C-alpha cells in the first residue's frame, strides 16, 4: 500500500502583508503629493490664513459747528486709529477753499449741506471722510462742559468786549493760566482776539480739541459712561450721516482705547495762505503731504488710510 506524500501549503500571510504595506505606503505618498500641490496652488490652507487676519478700522470723522444763524463756523477732522491708540485732530477754518472749485467750505455748506462739505474736504485733503455731523452752539458747549472745559495759558493778551452781554466778554492776560468753559472755548474760536487773525482762531481750536479729547481719556470712567450721551448730543438736530450702527462700531474701539490709560490726541494745524482781510484760506500742498504721511503711518483699512494708499500708487 503506497501513501502519497501530502504537500504542505505555504501560508499566504506574508504576501498579503507585503501587499497591504505597499498599498498603504503608495496611498500615503499620493496624499502627501496631493496636499503639497494643493497648498502650492493656494487651493487649501487659504481659509486658515484668512481667519488669522484681524481687521482693525480707522475712522475719519468730520465735526462742524453751525452758529445760531445757520452759518458754518469751523470744522474739525478727527482721525481715530485704534491700531496705534492715536487720535489725530485737524482743525479746518470754514473759509478754507475747496482745492478743485475754489469755493469756501462755508459757501459749500450753504448750498449743499454737510454732504457737500464732506466731498469738498475729501477733494482738498485727499482723505476719505467716514462720517460727519454738525453741532449747534449749545451742543458744542455741552460736549466741552461734560469734562469741565480745558486749562489754557495764553501766549498773548486776549481781550474782547461783547456788544450783546457781559457773559460773552473775553479778558485773559498773557501767561495767565485759566480754565475755559464751553462758551469761552466757542467764543475764542470766533472772536478777533489773536494777533495772527483767523489763523490764531484755528490754532486755538486745534489746541482746545486736543486738550478736550485728552481730558476724555484722563477721565476714562466718565467718558465710558457718557459715550451714548455724547452721541445723542452730537446727533440731535444735526446734519449727519452717522447712524447708530456707525456709532456702535466706533464705540467698541473707543472703549478698548479708554482701557489703555493713554492721552492719544495730537493736533495738526493746517498751514497755508490767508487772503487779504482773512477772506479765505488755501491749505498748502506741503501741509497736505505732511497729513498724508501722518495718516499713512496707520493701517489703511477704511477712512483716510484708503485714500492715502491710493495716492501713494500714483
C-alpha positions as CSV (number, residue, x, y, z in Angstrom):
1,X,0.0,0.0,0.0
2,X,1.6,3.3,-1.0
3,X,0.9,6.5,0.6
4,X,1.1,9.7,-1.3
5,X,3.1,12.4,0.5
6,X,1.0,15.3,1.5
7,X,2.3,18.6,0.3
8,X,2.4,21.4,2.8
9,X,0.6,24.5,1.8
10,X,2.6,27.7,2.1
11,X,1.0,30.4,4.1
12,X,-0.2,33.4,2.1
13,X,0.0,35.8,5.1
14,X,3.5,37.3,4.2
15,X,2.4,38.0,0.7
16,X,-0.8,39.7,1.8
17,X,1.1,41.7,4.4
18,X,3.6,43.0,1.8
19,X,0.8,43.9,-0.5
20,X,-1.1,45.8,2.2
21,X,2.0,47.7,3.3
22,X,2.8,48.6,-0.3
23,X,-0.7,49.9,-0.9
24,X,-0.6,52.0,2.3
25,X,2.8,53.5,1.5
26,X,1.6,54.3,-2.0
27,X,-1.6,55.9,-0.7
28,X,0.4,57.9,1.9
29,X,2.8,59.1,-0.8
30,X,-0.1,60.1,-3.1
31,X,-1.7,62.0,-0.2
32,X,1.5,63.9,0.6
33,X,2.0,64.9,-3.0
34,X,-1.7,66.0,-3.3
35,X,-1.5,68.1,-0.2
36,X,1.7,69.7,-1.4
37,X,0.2,70.6,-4.7
38,X,-3.0,71.9,-3.2
39,X,-1.0,74.2,-0.9
40,X,1.3,75.3,-3.6
41,X,-1.6,76.5,-5.7
42,X,-3.4,78.0,-2.7
43,X,-6.3,75.7,-3.0
44,X,-6.2,74.7,0.7
45,X,-4.8,76.5,3.7
46,X,-6.1,79.8,2.5
47,X,-9.1,79.8,4.8
48,X,-7.0,79.3,7.8
49,X,-4.7,82.2,6.8
50,X,-7.7,84.5,6.3
51,X,-9.2,83.6,9.6
52,X,-5.9,84.6,11.3
53,X,-6.2,88.2,10.0
54,X,-7.7,90.6,12.5
55,X,-9.2,93.8,10.8
56,X,-9.0,97.0,12.8
57,X,-10.6,100.0,11.4
58,X,-9.5,103.6,11.4
59,X,-12.1,106.3,11.3
60,X,-12.2,109.9,9.9
61,X,-15.0,111.9,11.4
62,X,-15.8,115.5,10.4
63,X,-17.5,117.6,13.0
64,X,-18.6,121.1,12.2
65,X,-20.1,123.9,14.4
66,X,-23.0,125.8,12.9
67,X,-23.9,129.0,14.6
68,X,-27.4,130.3,15.6
69,X,-27.8,131.9,12.2
70,X,-27.2,128.6,10.4
71,X,-23.7,129.6,9.2
72,X,-20.8,127.2,9.2
73,X,-18.3,128.5,11.8
74,X,-15.5,125.9,11.9
75,X,-14.7,122.2,11.5
76,X,-12.5,119.6,13.0
77,X,-11.4,116.4,11.3
78,X,-10.8,113.7,13.9
79,X,-9.0,110.6,12.8
80,X,-9.4,107.7,15.3
81,X,-6.8,105.0,14.9
82,X,-7.0,102.0,17.3
83,X,-4.1,100.3,15.7
84,X,-1.6,102.5,17.5
85,X,-4.0,104.1,20.0
86,X,-3.8,107.5,18.5
87,X,-6.3,110.3,17.6
88,X,-5.3,113.0,15.1
89,X,-7.0,116.4,15.4
90,X,-7.1,118.6,12.3
91,X,-8.9,122.0,12.8
92,X,-10.2,123.4,9.5
93,X,-11.4,127.0,9.0
94,X,-14.8,127.4,7.5
95,X,-13.3,129.8,5.0
96,X,-11.0,127.1,3.6
97,X,-11.2,126.9,-0.2
98,X,-12.1,123.6,-2.0
99,X,-8.9,122.9,-4.0
100,X,-11.0,121.9,-7.0
101,X,-13.5,124.6,-7.5
102,X,-12.1,127.3,-5.1
103,X,-15.4,127.7,-3.3
104,X,-15.2,128.1,0.5
105,X,-16.5,125.4,2.8
106,X,-18.9,127.9,4.3
107,X,-20.4,128.6,0.9
108,X,-20.5,124.9,0.1
109,X,-22.4,124.2,3.3
110,X,-24.9,127.0,2.5
111,X,-25.5,125.4,-1.0
112,X,-25.2,121.6,-0.3
113,X,-25.1,121.0,3.4
114,X,-22.6,118.7,5.1
115,X,-22.8,116.1,2.3
116,X,-21.3,118.8,0.0
117,X,-18.7,119.8,2.7
118,X,-17.7,116.2,3.1
119,X,-16.9,115.9,-0.7
120,X,-15.1,119.2,-0.6
121,X,-12.9,118.2,2.4
122,X,-12.1,114.9,0.7
123,X,-11.2,116.6,-2.5
124,X,-9.0,119.1,-0.7
125,X,-7.2,116.8,1.8
126,X,-7.2,113.6,-0.3
127,X,-8.7,111.7,2.6
128,X,-11.9,109.9,2.9
129,X,-14.4,111.1,5.5
130,X,-16.3,108.2,7.0
131,X,-18.9,110.2,9.0
132,X,-19.9,113.8,9.5
133,X,-22.1,115.8,11.9
134,X,-22.9,119.4,12.7
135,X,-23.1,120.8,16.2
136,X,-25.1,123.8,17.3
137,X,-23.5,126.3,19.7
138,X,-25.3,124.7,22.6
139,X,-24.2,121.2,21.6
140,X,-20.6,122.3,21.3
141,X,-20.7,123.9,24.7
142,X,-22.3,120.9,26.4
143,X,-19.7,118.5,25.0
144,X,-16.9,120.7,26.4
145,X,-18.6,121.2,29.7
146,X,-19.1,117.5,30.4
147,X,-15.3,117.4,31.3
148,X,-15.2,120.8,32.9
149,X,-13.7,122.6,29.9
150,X,-10.0,122.9,29.4
151,X,-7.0,124.5,31.0
152,X,-5.4,127.2,28.8
153,X,-2.4,129.5,29.0
154,X,-2.5,132.4,26.7
155,X,0.7,133.4,24.8
156,X,-0.7,136.9,24.3
157,X,-3.3,139.1,25.9
158,X,-6.8,138.3,24.7
159,X,-9.4,140.9,25.1
160,X,-12.9,141.4,23.6
161,X,-16.0,143.2,24.8
162,X,-19.2,141.7,23.5
163,X,-21.9,144.1,22.3
164,X,-24.6,141.5,23.4
165,X,-23.9,140.8,27.0
166,X,-21.1,140.7,29.6
167,X,-21.2,136.9,29.7
168,X,-19.6,136.9,26.3
169,X,-16.7,139.1,27.2
170,X,-13.2,137.8,26.9
171,X,-10.3,139.1,29.1
172,X,-7.2,136.9,29.5
173,X,-3.8,138.2,30.4
174,X,-0.6,136.9,28.7
175,X,0.8,133.9,30.5
176,X,-2.3,133.6,32.7
177,X,-3.5,130.0,33.3
178,X,-7.2,129.8,33.1
179,X,-10.0,127.2,33.0
180,X,-12.2,127.8,30.0
181,X,-15.8,126.6,29.9
182,X,-17.6,125.6,26.8
183,X,-18.9,129.0,26.0
184,X,-15.5,130.7,26.4
185,X,-13.9,128.0,24.1
186,X,-16.5,128.6,21.5
187,X,-16.1,132.4,21.6
188,X,-12.3,132.2,21.3
189,X,-12.7,130.2,18.1
190,X,-14.6,133.1,16.5
191,X,-13.6,136.4,18.2
192,X,-10.9,138.6,16.5
193,X,-8.6,138.4,19.6
194,X,-5.5,136.8,18.1
195,X,-2.6,138.9,16.6
196,X,-2.4,136.5,13.6
197,X,-6.1,136.8,12.8
198,X,-8.2,133.8,11.9
199,X,-5.2,131.6,11.8
200,X,-4.9,132.2,15.6
201,X,-8.6,131.2,16.0
202,X,-7.9,127.9,14.1
203,X,-4.8,127.2,16.1
204,X,-6.7,127.7,19.3
205,X,-9.5,125.4,18.0
206,X,-6.9,122.6,17.4
207,X,-5.4,123.1,20.9
208,X,-8.8,123.1,22.5
209,X,-10.0,119.9,20.8
210,X,-6.7,118.2,21.5
211,X,-7.0,119.1,25.2
212,X,-10.6,118.1,25.4
213,X,-10.1,114.7,23.9
214,X,-7.1,114.0,26.1
215,X,-9.3,115.1,29.1
216,X,-11.8,112.5,28.0
217,X,-9.2,109.8,28.2
218,X,-7.8,111.0,31.5
219,X,-11.4,110.7,32.9
220,X,-12.0,107.4,31.2
221,X,-14.7,106.3,33.6
222,X,-16.8,109.4,32.9
223,X,-16.3,109.0,29.2
224,X,-17.2,105.3,29.2
225,X,-20.4,106.1,31.0
226,X,-21.2,109.1,28.7
227,X,-20.5,107.7,25.2
228,X,-24.2,107.2,24.5
229,X,-24.9,110.7,25.9
230,X,-22.2,112.2,23.7
231,X,-23.7,110.5,20.6
232,X,-27.2,111.9,21.4
233,X,-25.8,115.4,22.0
234,X,-23.9,115.4,18.7
235,X,-26.6,113.9,16.5
236,X,-29.7,115.7,17.9
237,X,-30.8,118.3,15.4
238,X,-27.7,117.6,13.4
239,X,-26.9,117.4,9.7
240,X,-25.3,114.0,10.0
241,X,-24.8,110.6,8.2
242,X,-23.7,108.8,11.4
243,X,-26.3,106.2,12.3
244,X,-26.5,104.0,15.4
245,X,-24.6,101.2,13.7
246,X,-21.7,103.5,12.8
247,X,-21.6,104.8,16.4
248,X,-21.6,101.3,17.9
249,X,-18.7,100.2,15.8
250,X,-16.6,103.3,16.7
251,X,-17.8,102.9,20.3
252,X,-16.4,99.4,20.6
253,X,-12.9,100.6,19.5
254,X,-13.0,103.7,21.7
255,X,-13.9,101.7,24.8
256,X,-10.9,99.5,24.2
257,X,-8.7,102.6,23.8
258,X,-10.1,104.0,27.1
259,X,-8.8,101.0,28.9
260,X,-5.2,101.8,27.9
261,X,-4.6,104.7,30.3
262,X,-3.4,106.9,27.4
263,X,-3.7,110.5,26.2
264,X,-3.9,109.8,22.5
265,X,-4.8,113.2,20.8
266,X,-2.3,115.1,18.7
267,X,-3.2,118.2,16.7
268,X,-2.0,119.1,13.2
269,X,-3.0,122.7,12.4
270,X,-3.2,123.4,8.6
271,X,-0.6,125.6,7.1
272,X,-1.4,127.8,4.1
273,X,-2.2,131.2,2.8
274,X,-4.9,133.6,4.1
275,X,-6.3,136.1,1.6
276,X,-6.4,139.8,2.3
277,X,-8.6,140.6,5.4
278,X,-8.7,136.8,6.1
279,X,-11.5,136.4,3.4
280,X,-10.5,132.9,2.6
281,X,-7.8,130.3,3.3
282,X,-5.9,128.0,1.0
283,X,-4.3,124.9,2.5
284,X,-0.7,124.4,1.3
285,X,0.3,121.4,-0.7
286,X,3.2,120.9,1.8
287,X,0.7,120.5,4.7
288,X,-1.4,118.1,2.7
289,X,1.7,115.9,2.1
290,X,2.5,116.1,5.8
291,X,-1.0,115.0,6.6
292,X,-0.8,112.1,4.1
293,X,2.5,110.9,5.6
294,X,1.0,111.1,9.1
295,X,-2.1,109.2,8.0
296,X,0.0,106.6,6.1
297,X,1.6,105.6,9.4
298,X,-1.7,103.9,10.3
299,X,-3.3,100.8,8.9
300,X,-5.3,101.8,5.7
301,X,-8.4,99.8,6.4
302,X,-11.0,102.5,5.9
303,X,-11.1,106.2,6.0
304,X,-8.1,108.4,5.1
305,X,-5.8,105.4,5.1
306,X,-7.6,104.1,2.0
307,X,-7.2,107.4,0.2
308,X,-3.5,107.6,1.2
309,X,-2.8,104.2,-0.1
310,X,-4.3,105.1,-3.5
311,X,-2.4,108.4,-3.6
312,X,0.8,106.6,-2.9
313,X,0.3,104.4,-6.0
314,X,0.2,107.5,-8.3
